[in-house]
């Protein structure tokens, strides 16, 4: 891996303003030709973890673009190209210097770099009390989970799992912060094994050094890491692990009621929704403003991401989730500012909504699918009905994969998951008229900054720049 990644507290910004650090540490910046010095205090360790969350919050990552990628390449939403957003993504016409491919890649590896600084810190050398070192080991567990998230996201976007041929390559897997290192891409199997190992280590460290019942929803906890593991293992098709993880999380949270559903996506519910497991903190002071996902979804913003008519038609008339979709100018939007609070998802006017990374409803749906594949159909029905009966619908008498697939679309609409569901199911992902039909382009291009350097071991994905 040849990237230049600048990390340090000046790049972390407002995410660490509440942390007291020595002046020389706060002012330090790290470039390609400067080796990262060892972290010395718990404050420094915590700052890098918070810096990872800040990276994820960026518009080029979970703040907008990564979520949009999961929607515009799916059957539930499209980009109408308003403001020029996501045209090349939706039409499969990116080049290896396309800003979407380059910028999200950079953010993913920025997250990995910050996590690696913490992961490779010897916690026995942290200054202070035993409690400081215990807190740092817990934060190190969070860093392992953050690295797993970054590798998983990179694999889904840039890995070769869904192309026609190639060498079954995954992504570059840097395991320590070394911006001068040159590394080849690992295989898909190696990448998945590393993600598994990182998540497992995260749980080990966090369980031994923290409070498993922590209710802080704006940082990773034992249960939120288990929930994200559930997402990863579902992607892999490891249903036994998904069943086990669902059992661990079951009844630790609750499905949002029909009366509360709108509120759970509003700014006023940040960190307080009963169905929320993990959120990225935003808020007024760190608002993403015009760069936010809300701006892409809202007719009073860029009005770019619109819901397909067939998606809206899939909801029953009395399904409370149908009210999330608003018709404006002949198009269907998932966010609308008709009053001070707005309706839909990500509704706060200046983009200050926390970014909803993981909800209890997704865990239940993961459990339904896992129980339908080698588990207990009765348990699958129990999970399924918890959602239906809180959406204004009657309990079902049975559930199968067809119903589950439809329910995932209706419940998780707009949350950046649909493309990956379709691909792992082997369901054809629709492409708009005029889009490239080359299936190799299912994978994003590896940025040219990685593949054009003399002697680089990083191989490009097929189909680009030819």
C-alpha positions in Angstrom: 0.0 0.0 0.0 1.5 3.3 -1.1 -0.9 5.9 0.2 0.1 9.1 1.9 -2.2 9.4 4.9 -2.0 12.4 7.2 -3.2 11.5 10.7 -3.0 13.3 14.0 -5.1 15.4 16.1 -5.3 18.3 13.7 -7.1 16.0 11.2 -9.4 14.7 13.9 -10.8 18.1 14.6 -13.9 18.7 16.8 -14.2 15.0 17.7 -11.6 15.4 20.4 -12.3 18.8 21.8 -13.4 17.4 25.0 -10.1 15.5 25.5 -7.2 17.1 27.4 -3.9 16.4 25.7 -0.5 17.9 26.1 0.1 20.9 23.8 2.9 19.2 21.8 0.7 16.2 21.1 -2.2 18.3 19.9 0.0 20.3 17.5 1.8 17.3 16.1 1.0 16.1 12.5 2.3 13.0 10.8 3.2 12.8 7.1 4.7 10.2 4.9 8.3 11.0 6.0 7.6 11.2 9.7 7.3 8.0 11.7 4.3 7.9 14.2 5.6 8.2 17.7 4.2 5.8 20.3 1.2 6.9 22.2 1.9 7.6 25.8 -1.3 8.4 27.6 -4.9 7.3 27.7 -6.0 10.7 26.4 -3.9 10.2 23.3 -5.3 6.7 22.7 -8.9 7.9 23.2 -8.2 10.8 20.8 -7.2 8.5 18.0 -10.3 6.3 18.4 -12.5 9.4 18.3 -10.5 10.4 15.2 -11.6 7.2 13.6 -15.3 8.0 14.3 -14.7 11.5 12.8 -13.3 9.9 9.6 -16.3 7.7 9.3 -18.6 10.7 9.7 -17.0 12.5 6.7 -19.3 13.2 3.7 -17.0 11.0 1.5 -17.7 8.0 3.8 -20.8 7.4 6.0 -21.7 11.0 6.1 -23.2 10.6 2.6 -21.4 8.8 -0.2 -21.0 5.2 1.2 -24.7 5.1 2.0 -25.6 6.4 -1.4 -23.5 3.7 -3.1 -25.7 1.1 -1.5 -28.8 2.7 -2.9 -28.1 4.0 -6.4 -26.9 0.5 -7.3 -30.0 -1.3 -6.2 -33.7 -1.8 -7.0 -35.1 0.6 -4.4 -33.6 4.1 -5.2 -31.9 5.9 -8.1 -29.9 9.1 -8.5 -31.8 11.5 -10.7 -28.4 13.2 -11.3 -29.5 16.5 -9.7 -26.4 18.4 -8.7 -24.3 15.8 -10.7 -24.2 13.4 -7.8 -23.5 9.7 -8.4 -23.9 9.6 -12.2 -20.7 7.6 -12.8 -21.5 5.3 -9.8 -25.0 4.5 -11.0 -24.0 4.2 -14.7 -20.9 2.1 -14.0 -18.8 4.6 -15.9 -16.1 5.4 -13.3 -12.4 5.7 -14.2 -9.6 5.0 -11.7 -9.3 8.7 -10.9 -13.0 9.2 -10.3 -13.4 11.2 -7.1 -15.9 8.8 -5.6 -13.5 5.8 -5.9 -10.5 7.9 -4.8 -12.1 9.8 -1.9 -13.9 6.9 -0.2 -10.8 4.8 -0.6 -8.7 7.5 1.1 -11.2 7.8 4.0 -11.3 4.0 4.5 -7.5 3.8 4.8 -7.4 7.0 6.9 -9.7 5.1 9.3 -7.4 2.0 9.2 -4.3 4.2 9.8 -5.8 5.8 12.9 -6.9 2.4 14.2 -3.5 0.9 13.6 -1.8 3.5 15.7 -3.9 2.4 18.7 -3.7 -1.3 17.9 0.1 -1.2 17.8 0.5 0.7 21.0 1.9 -1.3 24.0 -0.8 -0.6 26.6 1.6 -1.7 29.4 3.6 1.5 28.7 0.6 3.9 28.9 1.3 6.4 31.7 -1.0 6.9 34.6 -3.1 4.5 36.7 -4.2 0.9 36.2 -7.6 2.4 35.3 -6.0 4.5 32.6 -4.4 1.4 31.1 -7.6 -0.6 31.4 -9.5 2.2 29.5 -6.8 2.2 26.9 -7.1 -1.5 26.4 -10.9 -1.1 25.9 -10.2 1.7 23.4 -7.8 -0.7 21.7 -10.6 -3.1 21.3 -12.7 -0.4 19.7 -9.7 0.3 17.3 -9.8 -3.4 16.2 -13.5 -3.1 15.5 -12.9 0.1 13.5 -10.2 -1.5 11.4 -12.6 -4.4 10.8 -15.3 -2.0 9.6 -12.8 -0.3 7.3 -11.6 -3.6 5.8 -15.2 -4.8 5.4 -16.3 -1.6 3.6 -13.2 -1.7 1.4 -13.8 -5.3 0.5 -17.4 -4.7 -0.5 -16.5 -1.7 -2.7 -13.1 -2.7 -4.2 -13.0 -6.5 -3.8 -13.5 -8.8 -6.8 -16.2 -11.0 -5.2 -18.9 -9.9 -7.7 -17.0 -9.6 -11.0 -16.9 -12.2 -13.7 -13.3 -13.4 -13.4 -10.1 -11.8 -12.1 -7.9 -13.3 -9.4 -10.4 -13.2 -6.5 -8.5 -10.3 -5.0 -9.7 -8.5 -1.9 -7.9 -5.3 -0.7 -4.6 -4.2 0.8 -4.5 -5.1 4.6 -2.0 -2.8 6.4 -1.8 -4.0 10.0 0.4 -1.2 11.3 0.9 2.5 10.5 3.7 2.6 8.0 3.0 5.1 5.2 6.2 4.0 3.4 5.1 0.4 3.1 4.2 -1.2 -0.2 1.8 -4.1 0.0 -0.1 -6.2 -2.5 -3.8 -6.9 -2.3 -4.8 -9.9 -0.2 -7.2 -12.5 -1.5 -10.9 -12.3 -0.7 -10.4 -15.2 1.7 -7.5 -13.5 3.4 -9.4 -10.3 3.7 -12.4 -12.0 5.3 -10.2 -13.9 7.7 -8.6 -10.6 8.8 -12.0 -9.0 9.4 -13.0 -12.0 11.4 -9.8 -11.9 13.5 -10.2 -8.1 14.1 -13.8 -8.4 15.2 -12.9 -11.3 17.5 -10.0 -9.5 19.1 -12.3 -6.4 19.6 -14.8 -8.4 21.6 -12.0 -10.1 23.6 -10.5 -6.7 24.7 -13.7 -4.9 25.2 -15.3 -7.7 27.3 -12.2 -7.9 29.5 -11.8 -4.2 30.0 -15.2 -2.5 29.8 -18.8 -2.6 30.6 -20.7 -4.9 28.4 -24.0 -3.1 29.3 -22.7 0.3 28.3 -25.5 2.4 26.9 -23.3 4.9 25.0 -24.6 4.7 21.5 -22.2 7.1 19.9 -19.1 4.9 20.4 -18.6 1.2 19.9 -19.7 -1.1 22.7 -19.7 -4.9 23.0 -23.2 -5.2 21.7 -22.7 -2.8 18.8 -19.6 -4.7 17.7 -21.5 -7.9 17.9 -24.2 -6.3 15.8 -21.7 -5.2 13.1 -20.2 -8.7 13.2 -23.7 -10.0 12.5 -23.8 -7.9 9.4 -20.4 -9.1 8.2 -21.2 -12.8 8.8 -24.6 -12.5 7.0 -22.6 -11.1 4.1 -20.3 -14.1 4.3 -23.2 -16.5 4.6 -22.1 -17.8 8.0 -25.6 -18.3 9.3 -24.6 -20.1 12.5 -22.6 -17.2 13.7 -25.4 -14.8 12.8 -27.8 -16.9 14.9 -25.5 -16.9 17.8 -24.9 -13.1 17.7 -28.7 -12.4 17.3 -29.3 -14.5 20.4 -26.7 -12.4 22.3 -28.4 -9.1 21.3 -32.0 -10.2 21.4 -34.1 -8.1 23.9 -31.2 -5.9 24.8 -32.9 -3.2 22.7 -36.5 -2.8 21.4 -38.1 -2.2 18.0 -39.3 1.3 17.6 -43.0 1.5 17.8 -45.2 2.9 15.0 -45.8 6.0 17.1 -42.0 6.5 17.7 -40.7 5.5 14.3 -40.5 9.0 12.9 -38.9 10.3 16.0 -36.1 7.7 16.0 -34.7 9.3 12.8 -35.0 12.9 14.0 -32.3 15.1 15.6 -34.2 15.2 18.9 -33.7 11.4 19.3 -29.9 11.4 18.8 -28.4 8.8 21.1 -31.8 8.2 22.8 -33.8 6.0 20.5 -34.6 2.5 22.0 -33.9 0.8 18.7 -30.5 2.5 18.1 -27.4 0.3 18.7 -24.7 2.5 17.2 -24.6 6.0 15.8 -22.0 8.4 14.6 -22.3 11.6 16.6 -22.8 14.7 14.5 -24.8 17.5 16.2 -25.1 21.2 15.4 -21.5 22.1 16.0 -20.3 19.4 13.7 -23.1 19.6 11.2 -22.4 18.2 7.7 -24.6 20.9 6.3 -24.9 20.8 2.5 -22.6 17.8 2.4 -24.9 15.7 4.5 -26.8 12.6 3.3 -30.0 14.5 4.2 -29.2 17.0 1.4 -29.1 14.2 -1.2 -32.4 12.8 0.0 -34.4 16.0 0.4 -36.3 18.0 -2.3 -35.3 21.2 -0.5 -31.7 20.1 -0.7 -30.0 18.6 -3.8 -33.0 16.4 -4.4 -30.7 13.7 -5.8 -31.7 10.4 -4.3 -35.3 9.4 -5.2 -37.3 6.3 -4.3 -38.5 4.1 -7.1 -42.3 3.9 -7.6 -42.1 0.1 -7.3 -40.5 0.5 -3.9 -43.3 2.7 -2.6 -45.9 0.3 -4.0 -44.4 -2.5 -1.9 -45.7 -1.0 1.3 -49.2 -1.7 2.6 -51.4 1.3 2.9 -51.4 1.1 6.7 -47.7 0.6 7.0 -46.3 3.5 9.0 -43.1 3.3 7.0 -44.9 4.4 3.9 -45.2 7.9 5.5 -41.4 8.2 5.2 -41.8 8.7 1.4 -43.0 12.1 0.2 -44.1 12.9 -3.3 -42.7 16.3 -4.5 -42.5 17.5 -8.1 -43.5 14.1 -9.3 -40.6 12.3 -7.5 -40.5 10.3 -4.3 -38.2 11.4 -1.5 -37.1 9.8 1.7 -36.6 13.1 3.5 -38.8 16.2 3.5 -38.8 19.4 5.5 -42.5 20.3 5.8 -42.1 21.6 9.3 -39.5 22.2 12.0 -38.8 18.5 12.5 -39.3 17.2 9.0 -40.5 13.8 8.0 -38.7 10.7 6.7 -35.1 9.7 7.5 -32.2 12.1 8.2 -34.6 15.1 8.5 -32.7 17.7 10.5 -32.4 20.8 8.3 -28.7 21.5 8.7 -27.5 17.9 8.5 -27.0 17.5 12.2 -28.7 14.2 12.6 -26.5 11.5 14.1 -25.7 8.9 11.4 -27.6 5.7 12.2 -25.0 3.0 11.7 -26.9 0.1 13.3 -30.5 -0.5 14.4 -32.1 -3.3 16.4 -34.5 -4.0 13.5 -31.5 -4.9 11.3 -30.3 -7.4 13.9 -33.8 -9.1 14.0 -33.9 -9.3 10.2 -30.4 -10.8 10.2 -31.7 -13.3 12.7 -34.8 -14.1 10.5 -32.6 -14.9 7.5 -30.1 -17.0 9.6 -32.9 -19.0 11.2 -34.5 -19.7 7.8 -31.1 -21.1 6.7 -30.5 -24.0 9.0 -32.1 -22.7 12.2 -35.5 -22.6 13.8 -38.4 -21.3 11.6 -40.4 -20.5 14.7 -37.7 -18.2 16.1 -37.5 -16.6 12.6 -41.2 -15.9 12.8 -40.9 -14.4 16.3 -38.2 -11.9 15.1 -40.2 -11.1 12.0 -43.4 -10.3 13.8 -41.7 -8.0 16.3 -41.1 -5.7 13.3 -44.5 -6.1 11.6 -46.6 -5.5 14.7 -44.7 -2.3 15.3 -45.3 -1.0 11.8 -49.1 -1.0 12.0 -49.3 -4.5 10.4 -50.9 -7.7 11.6 -48.7 -10.5 12.8 -47.8 -13.1 10.1 -48.4 -16.8 10.4 -45.3 -17.7 8.5 -42.2 -16.2 7.0 -39.9 -17.4 4.2 -37.0 -15.9 2.3 -39.2 -14.1 -0.2 -41.0 -12.3 2.6 -37.7 -11.6 4.4 -36.1 -10.1 1.3 -39.1 -7.7 0.8 -39.1 -6.8 4.5 -35.4 -5.9 4.4 -36.2 -3.5 1.6 -39.1 -1.9 3.4 -37.4 -1.6 6.8 -33.9 -0.6 5.7 -34.8 1.6 2.8 -32.2 4.4 2.2 -29.8 3.0 4.8 -27.1 1.9 2.3 -27.6 -1.8 2.6 -29.7 -2.9 -0.4 -26.9 -3.3 -3.0 -25.0 -5.6 -0.7 -28.1 -7.7 0.0 -28.9 -8.1 -3.7 -25.3 -9.1 -4.5 -24.9 -11.7 -1.7 -28.3 -13.2 -2.7 -27.2 -13.4 -6.3 -30.1 -11.2 -7.3 -29.5 -9.1 -10.5 -28.8 -5.5 -9.7 -30.7 -3.3 -12.2 -28.8 -0.9 -14.3 -30.3 2.2 -15.9 -30.7 2.5 -19.6 -27.4 3.5 -21.2 -25.3 2.1 -18.3 -22.3 -0.1 -18.9 -23.2 -3.8 -18.9 -19.6 -4.9 -18.0 -20.0 -7.0 -14.8 -16.3 -6.4 -14.0 -17.4 -2.9 -13.1 -19.4 -4.1 -10.1 -16.2 -3.5 -8.2 -15.0 0.1 -7.8 -11.7 0.9 -9.5 -8.6 0.8 -7.4 -7.4 4.5 -7.4 -4.7 5.3 -9.9 -2.6 6.7 -7.0 -2.1 3.1 -5.9 -1.5 1.4 -9.3 0.5 3.9 -11.2 3.6 4.1 -8.9 6.7 2.4 -10.3 7.1 -1.0 -8.8 3.8 -1.1 -7.1 2.5 -4.5 -6.1 -1.1 -3.3 -6.1 -3.1 -4.7 -9.0 -6.0 -2.8 -10.5 -9.5 -4.2 -11.0 -10.3 -5.3 -14.6 -12.3 -3.2 -16.9 -11.0 0.3 -16.1 -8.9 2.7 -18.1 -8.7 0.4 -21.1 
